[in-house]
Amino acid sequence: MTGQSNGTGPSGRRSKRFLSPSEKYEIWIALIRGEETIAQASERSGVDRSTVMKLRTVARQGALDALAQSKPGVRAGSGPDPELAAARAEIARLTEALKEMGVRLMLAEGKGRWG
């Protein structure tokens, strides 16, 4: 019965516990900051120490991969902004319409003065 109180099953092994991404992140941050050791983090979260070690390795590799792909300046793969392209097309359309209206107004007023 004492094995049941600390999260272990009848065989003495811990029962499986799945951590949410936010829980994994909190564990990783605590390890990075030095607030907890691997043993303390595993006890607090109710998982095996090997799980915490794997989490640390995966988080570190993911961070390194993300940093390797990031480049200063314009982001790769992100083409022109569709909203910006639509706004520029609307500006061009309205500019042409305004020019046409200006020409029509000049022709209409010009006929009245010259005739």
C-alpha angles and dihedrals in degrees: 000000000000090000091062093059095064097047098265125133129229091279092057094252123119116258115246115272122186117211122215118234090254091052090050090050092050091050091049093049091049090052093047093049091048092238092128139021122230090258093051092047092050092049093047094048096039097238135116120273090242088059091055091047091051090047090053092049094047093047092049093049091046091051092049092049092049092049092048091055096045117091128182117254125018115019116244117241095021104111125193115322108258092214091052092048091050091049092050091049090051090050091051091048093049092046091055092046091051092050091050092049090049091053092048092049092049091050092047094048092040093058091053094052097042098043 
